[in-house]
């Protein structure tokens, strides 16, 4: 039996097990199972590996995409090393662990598809990126490659170079940045009554709101944007794309 899984904490919001279980059934993939492996403290990662000798691959989610890196033997240069965050771990034949980042792929492709459907040229946009965690690192790399200018918005901007605070989101800033991306977990189930503290009343029909959160399908962040006439997009397509990329990596 090949065991795959997701590590992070908490995992009550995750659709990954459902996604892969349905994939295995639909595609007739036998002797494979996907598990949710909650890991409150990343220091216990080595013990988790020892306790699950049949593991063939792992996904990594909040809050461990960066702090898991020291426990890995290798990083994929083109993704994880460049971005500085890992969301996929491959178990190599010699027992070593190699980290990859498929968030970049999932975000970039899903954003390109969405903007393409709206007939919007990416390089003509300016973006606000809400949050500065591991997911944000993949988003920033994709925005760089798509030539989309961005500004990071953080609750602690002093810890991030070139970041601004939520208090700095003036009418001019909102008007100049039409793409707003939430990379934080704010609004994720079960805390669905929460949303990033942006001035939603300043949004309009030209704004595009992308939420990496996919549970619930329409977060309060997206609802408030839609009420102002903005176009909205949730994180489910990104999840599906990054999951398929992870499966490709595990089986290559």
C-alpha distance (Angstrom), angle and dihedral (degrees) to the residues before:
residue distance angle dihedral
X1 . . .
X2 3.79 . .
X3 3.78 111.4 .
X4 3.79 122.8 -157.5
X5 3.76 125.3 177.9
X6 3.75 153.3 166.7
X7 3.80 124.5 -114.5
X8 3.79 124.5 -163.0
X9 3.79 139.3 92.8
X10 2.94 129.6 -71.4
X11 3.80 104.3 11.7
X12 3.80 100.1 179.1
X13 3.81 89.7 108.2
X14 3.79 96.8 52.8
X15 3.81 125.5 117.0
X16 3.82 92.7 -179.3
X17 3.81 97.1 100.9
X18 3.80 91.9 48.5
X19 3.80 91.0 46.6
X20 3.79 96.0 51.1
X21 3.82 95.0 38.9
X22 3.80 89.7 55.1
X23 3.81 90.3 44.6
X24 3.81 91.9 53.5
X25 3.81 91.4 49.0
X26 3.80 95.9 43.8
X27 3.81 95.1 46.6
X28 3.81 96.2 39.5
X29 3.80 93.3 -117.8
X30 3.80 104.9 167.4
X31 3.80 132.6 -159.9
X32 3.79 91.7 22.8
X33 3.79 130.2 117.4
X34 3.82 134.4 175.9
X35 3.80 121.1 -147.2
X36 3.80 137.3 -174.0
X37 3.82 108.1 -126.5
X38 3.78 109.6 -171.4
X39 3.80 112.3 -150.6
X40 3.81 111.6 -175.3
X41 3.82 93.0 175.9
X42 3.80 118.2 38.8
X43 3.82 90.3 -154.3
X44 3.82 86.6 74.8
X45 3.81 92.7 60.9
X46 3.85 94.3 105.2
X47 3.80 90.3 53.0
X48 3.80 90.6 50.1
X49 3.80 90.3 53.3
X50 3.81 92.0 49.7
X51 3.80 91.5 47.8
X52 3.82 92.0 53.5
X53 3.83 106.5 48.3
X54 3.82 93.3 165.4
X55 3.81 94.4 62.6
X56 3.81 113.6 129.9
X57 3.80 99.7 173.4
X58 3.78 143.2 -5.0
X59 3.76 139.1 -152.0
X60 3.80 117.9 -149.9
X61 3.79 125.5 -149.2
X62 3.81 139.5 170.9
X63 2.99 126.8 -3.9
X64 3.82 100.1 11.4
X65 3.82 106.0 56.1
X66 3.79 91.8 106.3
X67 3.79 106.0 23.7
X68 3.81 92.7 54.6
X69 3.82 92.2 64.7
X70 3.86 98.1 86.4
X71 3.82 89.6 59.6
X72 3.81 93.5 58.2
X73 3.80 126.1 90.2
X74 3.81 96.8 -147.7
X75 3.79 141.4 12.1
X76 3.78 126.0 -148.5
X77 3.81 102.9 -112.8
X78 3.80 96.3 -147.0
X79 3.79 95.8 51.8
X80 3.80 121.9 9.0
X81 3.81 98.6 31.0
X82 3.79 93.1 45.4
X83 3.80 94.1 46.2
X84 3.80 98.8 37.5
X85 3.80 95.3 -133.3
X86 3.81 135.7 87.8
X87 3.79 128.7 -149.1
X88 3.81 99.9 159.5
X89 3.81 129.1 51.1
X90 3.78 123.1 -166.6
X91 3.82 121.1 -158.6
X92 3.80 105.6 -138.5
X93 3.84 122.2 -146.9
X94 3.82 91.2 -106.7
X95 3.80 91.2 55.6
X96 3.79 96.2 -103.2
X97 3.80 121.8 133.7
X98 3.80 121.0 -128.1
X99 3.80 123.5 -166.3
X100 3.80 125.6 -142.1
X101 3.78 135.5 174.4
X102 3.80 116.0 -135.2
X103 3.83 93.1 162.8
X104 3.81 87.2 83.4
X105 3.79 91.5 56.1
X106 3.80 94.4 44.0
X107 3.78 94.5 47.5
X108 3.79 96.8 43.3
X109 3.80 96.3 48.0
X110 3.81 94.0 43.9
X111 3.81 91.7 48.2
X112 3.81 92.6 47.9
X113 3.81 90.7 49.4
X114 3.81 92.5 48.8
X115 3.80 95.0 46.7
X116 3.80 89.5 44.7
X117 3.80 90.8 54.9
X118 3.82 88.2 52.4
X119 3.82 91.4 45.7
X120 3.81 91.3 -122.5
X121 3.82 121.5 148.1
X122 3.84 107.4 -133.1
X123 3.80 96.3 -144.0
X124 3.81 90.5 58.8
X125 3.83 91.4 63.7
X126 3.77 133.2 86.0
X127 3.78 117.2 -153.7
X128 3.79 140.7 -154.0
X129 3.81 112.6 -148.9
X130 3.79 112.2 -156.7
X131 3.82 111.1 -150.9
X132 3.79 134.3 14.5
X133 3.81 106.5 -134.5
X134 3.80 131.2 115.4
X135 3.81 94.6 -67.4
X136 3.79 90.4 51.7
X137 3.80 90.7 57.3
X138 3.80 91.3 60.6
X139 3.81 91.1 45.6
X140 3.81 92.5 51.6
X141 3.81 91.7 50.6
X142 3.81 90.5 51.9
X143 3.81 92.5 47.0
X144 3.80 89.8 51.2
X145 3.79 91.1 52.2
X146 3.81 91.5 47.7
X147 3.83 90.1 49.2
X148 3.79 92.5 -120.7
X149 3.80 112.2 150.9
X150 3.77 112.4 -133.0
X151 3.79 143.4 -173.2
X152 3.80 121.3 -156.0
X153 3.80 116.7 -132.2
X154 3.79 114.5 -157.5
X155 3.78 139.0 171.3
X156 3.82 85.5 -135.8
X157 3.81 104.6 35.4
X158 3.78 91.9 165.6
X159 3.81 87.7 71.4
X160 3.81 93.3 55.3
X161 3.78 125.7 57.8
X162 3.81 114.6 -122.7
X163 3.82 92.4 7.3
X164 3.78 125.9 135.0
X165 3.79 130.0 -153.6
X166 3.80 128.1 -114.4
X167 3.80 87.1 -107.7
X168 3.81 88.4 63.6
X169 3.81 93.4 63.0
X170 3.79 98.0 110.6
X171 3.79 126.2 170.4
X172 3.82 89.6 -97.0
X173 3.81 93.0 51.8
X174 3.80 92.3 48.9
X175 3.80 91.8 46.6
X176 3.81 92.6 51.7
X177 3.82 96.3 46.4
X178 3.80 109.1 60.1
X179 3.82 97.1 169.3
X180 3.82 113.8 67.7
X181 3.79 117.5 -176.5
X182 3.79 123.9 -168.8
X183 3.80 108.8 -152.6
X184 3.81 94.2 164.5
X185 3.83 124.5 94.3
X186 3.81 91.1 -120.2
X187 3.81 109.2 133.2
X188 3.80 95.6 22.9
X189 3.80 117.9 141.1
X190 3.02 126.7 -58.0
X191 3.83 91.8 25.6
X192 3.78 93.1 56.2
X193 3.80 93.9 145.3
X194 3.82 91.2 69.8
X195 3.81 128.7 86.4
X196 3.81 138.2 169.1
X197 3.81 111.9 -79.2
X198 3.78 99.9 -113.9
X199 3.84 124.7 138.0
X200 3.81 97.5 -99.8
X201 3.80 91.6 178.8
X202 3.83 87.9 70.1
X203 3.81 93.5 59.0
X204 3.78 122.4 102.2
X205 3.79 144.9 176.1
X206 3.82 92.5 -71.3
X207 3.79 93.9 59.5
X208 3.79 124.3 101.4
X209 3.81 119.3 -156.1
X210 3.80 118.8 -163.1
X211 3.82 117.6 -176.0
X212 3.80 118.6 -168.2
X213 3.81 86.6 -157.1
X214 3.83 111.8 97.7
X215 3.81 101.1 176.7
X216 3.01 108.2 94.6
X217 3.80 97.0 30.5
X218 3.79 90.0 -139.5
X219 3.79 111.5 35.6
X220 3.78 123.6 -164.0
X221 3.83 86.8 -104.5
X222 3.80 89.6 59.4
X223 3.81 94.5 40.7
X224 3.79 92.2 53.6
X225 3.79 90.5 47.9
X226 3.80 92.7 49.0
X227 3.81 90.3 50.9
X228 3.82 87.2 59.7
X229 3.80 91.9 50.3
X230 3.82 97.2 -101.3
X231 3.81 123.6 146.1
X232 3.82 111.4 -113.1
X233 3.81 136.9 -156.8
X234 3.81 129.8 -179.9
X235 3.79 131.1 -150.4
X236 3.81 100.0 -105.0
X237 3.84 96.4 96.9
X238 3.82 88.4 49.1
X239 3.82 90.2 51.0
X240 3.79 92.0 50.7
X241 3.80 93.8 46.9
X242 3.80 94.7 47.0
X243 3.81 91.1 45.7
X244 3.81 92.0 54.1
X245 3.81 89.7 47.9
X246 3.81 89.9 50.9
X247 3.82 90.4 51.0
X248 3.80 89.1 51.1
X249 3.83 90.6 51.8
X250 3.83 93.8 47.4
X251 3.80 90.7 52.2
X252 3.80 99.9 41.0
